[in-house]
């Protein structure tokens, strides 16, 4: 067993032996001839090589990725700062989702997943209704967009970088975890030691030696256009993005906005694919530009760079999200006994949650706060003005970029 100096690793020999046995059985010749199967060894092959190697089963890939993640964690926890920094950086990029998953997966209860599915269903329903009401699009295009959105395959809790071949349910439950093969078992056996180690990194001012994936887990979904599939990471469905006990205003403002962006990418992907396929009679360049513009609200972003990151989707999507939120709020039993003033206050939380998601990281060089990304978009929204009781909100035009 590998050791670092005089430091004795506190993992179980039997766990390591079971890993060796399973890796040798499933590796399909993926490992180098001189590779020694211990957690302190050098990498046998790269993550990308393992993904593309022929003849390796899904079980073999899963075993290898779990092995590599934990091997790097052991190396990263050694006292050598230079080695630690490099291992942390590499682990963060390639295996962060594997390390996070055992902790996240235990929090994805059936109740939570059911509520997320309900949210997705409500937003999809309203998004399709918005597309159907978009009369400037030809009928054929509207039908194609609606069908594409309806048929999206939502993969809840799937690891972002592994979503094309396996998901967390198979990755951590599809094989005999009792043998100690998976990262979940390994990390749980060393949970207290790793907890202390990760906490120590939070106090380290050297950003290169931090576990970035612990502090900033990936929460954005990935969309595979060729398969019309959205993989929603587990981090998206955990606080602060989503909490089954939170008000609909917060959940729809945060996770709902993330889901909306995924649906917008589905619609934009259809437009771009059809335009590239030269179906220019229906999908002309002008229609594509107009549709994409209305989804991303580029025309109404005065004072904001057109390519500003993470601009929220609007109009076709934004109104749909607002309607879905209002429907969910109307069915929330906690709302029925509330006075009108309290209901309006909760509606404000919806806009504030979206603002937090989209604008908290705005570091633009705007000369004053009025030109801040969120203020610019809120100024254009009659719904926002109505929720906050802004003077003259009834006179605001409900243009194509309302409800950012």
For each residue, the residues with C-beta under 8 A, 3 or more apart:
1: 9 13 16 38 39 40
2: 9 38 39 40 41 74
3: 6 7 8 9 40
4: 7 9 40 78 79 80
5: 78 79
6: 3
7: 3 4 78 79
8: 3
9: 1 2 3 4 39 40 74
10: 190 193
11: 15 16 39 74 186 189 190
12: 15 16 180 189
13: 1 16 17
14: 17 18 180
15: 11 12 18 19 180 185 186 189
16: 1 11 12 13 19 20 38 39
17: 13 14 20 21
18: 14 15 21 22 179 180 181
19: 15 16 22 23 37 63 67 180 181
20: 16 17 23 24 37
21: 17 18 24 25
22: 18 19 25 26 63 179 181
23: 19 20 26 27 31 37 60 63 64 67
24: 20 21 27 37
25: 21 22
26: 22 23 56 57 59 60 63
27: 23 24 30 31 56 60 63 64
28: 53 55 56 57 60
29: 55
30: 27 44 45 49 50 53 56 60 64
31: 23 27 35 37 44 45
32: 35 44 45
33:
34:
35: 31 32 41 42 44
36: 41
37: 19 20 23 24 31 41
38: 1 2 16 41
39: 1 2 9 11 16 67 70 71 74
40: 1 2 3 4 9 71 74 75
41: 2 35 36 37 38 44 71
42: 35
43: 46 68 71
44: 30 31 32 35 41 64
45: 30 31 32 49 50 53 64
46: 43 49 50
47: 50 51 65 68 94 95
48: 51 52
49: 30 45 46 52 53
50: 30 45 46 47 53 56 61 64 65
51: 47 48 61 165
52: 48 49
53: 28 30 45 49 50 56
54:
55: 28 29
56: 26 27 28 30 50 53 60 61 64
57: 26 28 60 61
58: 61 62 165 166 170
59: 26 62 63 175
60: 23 26 27 28 30 56 57 63 64
61: 50 51 56 57 58 64 65 165 166
62: 58 59 65 66 166 170 171 175 182
63: 19 22 23 26 27 59 60 66 67 181 182
64: 23 27 30 44 45 50 56 60 61 67 68
65: 47 50 61 62 68 69 95 98 162
66: 62 63 69 70 98 181 182 183 186
67: 19 23 39 63 64 70 71
68: 43 47 64 65 71 72 94 95
69: 65 66 72 73 91 95 98 99 183
70: 39 66 67 73 74 183 186 187
71: 39 40 41 43 67 68 74 75
72: 68 69 75 76 87 90 91 95
73: 69 70 76 77 87 91 99 187 194
74: 2 9 11 39 40 70 71 77 78
75: 40 71 72 78 83 84 87
76: 72 73 83 84 87 88 91
77: 73 74 84 193 194 197
78: 4 5 7 74 75 83 84
79: 4 5 7 84
80: 4 83 84
81: 84 85 209
82: 85 86
83: 75 76 78 80 86 87
84: 75 76 77 78 79 80 81 87 88 209
85: 81 82 88 89 206 208 209
86: 82 83 89 90
87: 72 73 75 76 83 84 90 91
88: 76 84 85 91 92 201 208 209 210 211
89: 85 86 92 93 208
90: 72 86 87 93 94
91: 69 72 73 76 87 88 94 95 96 99 211 213
92: 88 89 95 96 211 212 213
93: 89 90 96
94: 47 68 90 91 161
95: 47 65 68 69 72 91 92 98 99
96: 91 92 93 99 100 211 212 213 217 218
97: 100 101 159 160 161 162 213 218 233
98: 65 66 69 95 101 159 183
99: 69 73 91 95 96 102 183 187 211 213 214
100: 96 97 103 104 213 214 217 234 235
101: 97 98 104 105 159 168 171 172 183 184 234
102: 99 105 106 172 182 183 184 187 188
103: 100 106 107 187
104: 100 101 107 108 157 168 217 234 235 238
105: 101 102 108 157 168 172 184 234
106: 102 103
107: 103 104 112 234 238
108: 104 105 112 113 156 157 168 234 237 238
109: 112 113
110: 113 114
111: 114 115 244
112: 107 108 109 115 116 237 242 244
113: 108 109 110 116 117 156 157 237
114: 110 111 117 118
115: 111 112 118 119 244
116: 112 113 119 120 156 232 237 242 255
117: 113 114 120 121 154 156
118: 114 115 121 122
119: 115 116 122 123 251 252 255 256 259 324 328
120: 116 117 123 124 154 259
121: 117 118 124 125
122: 118 119 125 126 324 327 328
123: 119 120 126 127 256 259 260 263 320 321 324
124: 120 121 127 128 149 150 152 263
125: 121 122 128 129 324
126: 122 123 129 130 319 320 321 323 324 327
127: 123 124 130 131 149 260 263 316 317 320
128: 124 125 131 132 146 149 150
129: 125 126 132 133 320 323
130: 126 127 133 134 315 316 317 319 320
131: 127 128 134 137 142 145 146 149 267 316
132: 128 129 142 146
133: 129 130
134: 130 131 137 142 316
135:
136: 290
137: 131 134 141 142 145 287 291
138: 141 142 282 287
139: 142 143
140: 143 144 282
141: 137 138 144 145 282 283 287
142: 131 132 134 137 138 139 145 146
143: 139 140 146 147
144: 140 141 147 148 270 274
145: 131 137 141 142 148 149 267 270
146: 128 131 132 142 143 149 150
147: 143 144 150 151
148: 144 145 151 152 228 266 267 270
149: 124 127 128 131 145 146 152 263 266 267
150: 124 128 146 147
151: 147 148 228
152: 124 148 149 228 229 230 263 266
153: 227 228 229 230
154: 117 120 230 232
155: 158 163 167 229 230 231 232
156: 108 113 116 117 232 237
157: 104 105 108 113 167 168 169 232 233 234 237
158: 155 162 163 167 168 231 232 233
159: 97 98 101 162 163 166 167 168 171 231 233
160: 97 163 218 220 222 231 233
161: 94 97
162: 65 97 158 159 165 166 167 171
163: 155 158 159 160 167 222 224 229 231
164: 224
165: 51 58 61 162
166: 58 61 62 159 162 170 171 174
167: 155 157 158 159 162 163 170 171 231
168: 101 104 105 108 157 158 159 171 172 234
169: 157 172 173 174
170: 58 62 166 167 173 174 175
171: 62 101 159 162 166 167 168 174 182
172: 101 102 105 168 169 177 182 184
173: 169 170 177
174: 166 169 170 171
175: 59 62 170 181 182
176: 179 181
177: 172 173 180 181 182 184 185
178:
179: 18 22 176
180: 12 14 15 18 19 177 185 186 189
181: 18 19 22 63 66 175 176 177 185
182: 62 63 66 102 171 172 175 177 185 186
183: 66 69 70 98 99 101 102 186 187
184: 101 102 105 172 177 187 188
185: 15 177 180 181 182 188 189
186: 11 15 66 70 180 182 183 189 190
187: 70 73 99 102 103 183 184 190 191 194
188: 102 184 185 191
189: 11 12 15 180 185 186
190: 10 11 186 187 193 194
191: 187 188 194 195
192: 195 196
193: 10 77 190 196 197
194: 73 77 187 190 191 197 198
195: 191 192 198 199
196: 192 193 199 200
197: 77 193 194 200 201
198: 194 195 201 202 211 214
199: 195 196 202 203
200: 196 197 203 204
201: 88 197 198 204 209 210 211 214
202: 198 199 210 215
203: 199 200
204: 200 201 209 210
205:
206: 85 209 210
207: 210 212
208: 85 88 89
209: 81 84 85 88 201 204 206
210: 88 201 202 204 206 207 214 215
211: 88 91 92 96 99 198 201 214 215
212: 92 96 207 215 216
213: 91 92 96 97 99 100 216 217 218
214: 99 100 198 201 210 211 217
215: 202 210 211 212
216: 212 213
217: 96 100 104 213 214 233 235
218: 96 97 160 213 233 235
219: 233 235 236 241 258
220: 160 233 236 258 261
221: 230 231 232 233 236 258 259 261 262
222: 160 163 230 231
223: 229 230 262 265 266 269
224: 163 164 227 228 229 230 231
225: 228 266 269 273
226:
227: 153 224
228: 148 151 152 153 224 225 266
229: 152 153 155 163 223 224
230: 152 153 154 155 221 222 223 224 262 266
231: 155 158 159 160 163 167 221 222 224
232: 116 154 155 156 157 158 221 236 237 259 262
233: 97 157 158 159 160 217 218 219 220 221 236
234: 100 101 104 105 107 108 157 168 237 238
235: 100 104 217 218 219 238 241
236: 219 220 221 232 233 241 242 255 258
237: 108 112 113 116 156 157 232 234 241 242 255
238: 104 107 108 234 235 241 242 243
239: 242 243 246
240: 243 254
241: 219 235 236 237 238 254 255 258
242: 112 116 236 237 238 239 246 251 254 255
243: 238 239 240 246 250 251
244: 111 112 115
245:
246: 239 242 243 250 251
247: 250 251 329 332 334 346 349
248: 251 252 325 328 329 332 350
249: 252 253 325 329 346 347 348 349 350 353
250: 243 246 247 253 254 349 350 353
251: 119 242 243 246 247 248 254 255 256
252: 119 248 249 255 256 257 321 324 325 328 350 353
253: 249 250 256 257 325 349 350 351 352 353 354 356 357
254: 240 241 242 250 251 257 258 353 354 356 357
255: 116 119 236 237 241 242 251 252 258 259
256: 119 123 251 252 253 259 260 321 324 325
257: 252 253 254 260 261 312 321 353 354 357 358
258: 219 220 221 236 241 254 255 261 262 357
259: 119 120 123 221 232 255 256 262 263
260: 123 127 256 257 263 264 312 313 317 318 320 321
261: 220 221 257 258 264 265 312 313
262: 221 223 230 232 258 259 265 266
263: 123 124 127 149 152 259 260 266 267 313 317
264: 260 261 267 268 295 296 313 316 317
265: 223 261 262 268 269
266: 148 149 152 223 225 228 230 262 263 269 270
267: 131 145 148 149 263 264 270 271 291 295 316 317
268: 264 265 271 272 291 292 295
269: 223 225 265 266 272 273
270: 144 145 148 266 267 273 274
271: 267 268 274 275 283 287 288 291 292
272: 268 269 275 276 288
273: 225 269 270 276 277
274: 144 270 271 277 279 282 283
275: 271 272 278 279 280 283 284 285 288
276: 272 273
277: 273 274
278: 275
279: 274 275 282 283
280: 275 283 284 285
281: 284
282: 138 140 141 274 279 287
283: 141 271 274 275 279 280 287 288
284: 275 280 281 287 288
285: 275 280 288 289
286: 289 290
287: 137 138 141 271 282 283 284 290 291
288: 271 272 275 283 284 285 291 292
289: 285 286 292 293
290: 136 286 287 293 294
291: 137 267 268 271 287 288 294 295 316
292: 268 271 288 289 295 296
293: 289 290 296 297 298 299
294: 290 291 297 314 315 316 400 401
295: 264 267 268 291 292 313 314 315 316 317
296: 264 292 293 311 313 314
297: 293 294 300 301 311 312 313 314 315 377 401 404
298: 293 301 306 311
299: 293 400 401
300: 297 314 377 380 399 400 401 404
301: 297 298 304 305 306 308 311 373 376 377
302: 376
303: 366 371 376
304: 301 308 311 364 371 373 376 377
305: 301 308 364
306: 298 301
307:
308: 301 304 305 311 362 364 373
309:
310: 358 361
311: 296 297 298 301 304 308 358 373
312: 257 260 261 297 318 354 357 358 377 404
313: 260 261 263 264 295 296 297 316 317 318
314: 294 295 296 297 300 317 318 377 400 401 402 403 404
315: 130 294 295 297 318 319 400 401 402 403
316: 127 130 131 134 264 267 291 294 295 313 319 320
317: 127 130 260 263 264 267 295 313 314 320 321
318: 260 312 313 314 315 321 322 402 403 404
319: 126 130 315 316 322 323 402 403
320: 123 126 127 129 130 260 316 317 323 324
321: 123 126 252 256 257 260 317 318 324 325 403
322: 318 319 325 326 350 383 403
323: 126 129 319 320 326 327
324: 119 122 123 125 126 252 256 320 321 327 328
325: 248 249 252 253 256 321 322 328 329 350
326: 322 323 329 330
327: 122 126 323 324 330 331
328: 119 122 248 252 324 325 331 332
329: 247 248 249 325 326 332 335 343 346 347
330: 326 327 335
331: 327 328
332: 247 248 328 329 335 336
333: 336
334: 247 337 338
335: 329 330 332 338 343 346
336: 332 333
337: 334
338: 334 335 342 343 346
339: 342 343
340: 343 344
341: 344 345
342: 338 339 345 346
343: 329 335 338 339 340 346 347
344: 340 341 347 348 387 389
345: 341 342 348 349
346: 247 249 329 335 338 342 343 349 350
347: 249 329 343 344 350 351 387
348: 249 344 345 351 352 387 388
349: 247 249 250 253 345 346 352 353
350: 248 249 250 252 253 322 325 346 347 353 354 387
351: 253 347 348 354 355 378 381 383 384 387 388
352: 253 348 349 355 356
353: 249 250 252 253 254 257 349 350 356 357
354: 253 254 257 312 350 351 357 358 404
355: 351 352 358 359 360 374 378
356: 253 254 352 353 359 360
357: 253 254 257 258 312 353 354 360
358: 257 310 311 312 354 355 373 374 404
359: 355 356 362 372 373 374
360: 355 356 357
361: 310
362: 308 359 372 373 374
363:
364: 304 305 308 371 372 373
365:
366: 303 369 370 371 372
367: 371
368: 371
369: 366 372 375
370: 366 375 376 379
371: 303 304 364 366 367 368 375 376
372: 359 362 364 366 369 375 376
373: 301 304 308 311 358 359 362 364 376 377
374: 355 358 359 362 377 378
375: 369 370 371 372 378 379
376: 301 302 303 304 370 371 372 373 379 380
377: 297 300 301 304 312 314 373 374 380 381 401 404
378: 351 355 374 375 381 384 385 404
379: 370 375 376
380: 300 376 377 396 399 401 402 404
381: 351 377 378 384 385 396 402 403 404
382: 385 386 393 394 396 397 398 402
383: 322 351 386 387 402 403
384: 351 378 381 387 388 390 403 404
385: 378 381 382 388 389 390 392 393 396
386: 382 383 389 390 393 394
387: 344 347 348 350 351 383 384
388: 348 351 384 385
389: 344 385 386 393
390: 384 385 386 393
391:
392: 385 395 396
393: 382 385 386 389 390 396
394: 382 386
395: 392
396: 380 381 382 385 392 393
397: 382
398: 382 402
399: 300 380 402
400: 294 299 300 314 315
401: 294 297 299 300 314 315 377 380 404
402: 314 315 318 319 380 381 382 383 398 399
403: 314 315 318 319 321 322 381 383 384
404: 297 300 312 314 318 354 358 377 378 380 381 384 401
